[in-house]
Amino acid sequence: MTATFTKIRGGCGSGETCEAIHSTSRRTAIVTGPAVTDPAERALLPIGPGETAVEVSLDLLPEAARP
């Protein structure tokens, strides 16, 4: 079954980035933002197979804890 998504906060207001947090019907969160592409920075992160890292403003994070 395909999940459904509900935007909690963020979006493409600036036209440059689309940082956002979405809740899913699987009771998880999806975070979108610019990908961390610098190899030196990626080497410092525990990124597993099939995962990626994105960077978002700290202003988005408190919203992720909402039920």
ABEGO torsion letter per residue (X at the ends): XBBBBBBABEEAAAGABBBBBBBBAAGBBBBBEBBBABAAAAAABBBBBGBBBBBBBAAAAAAAABX
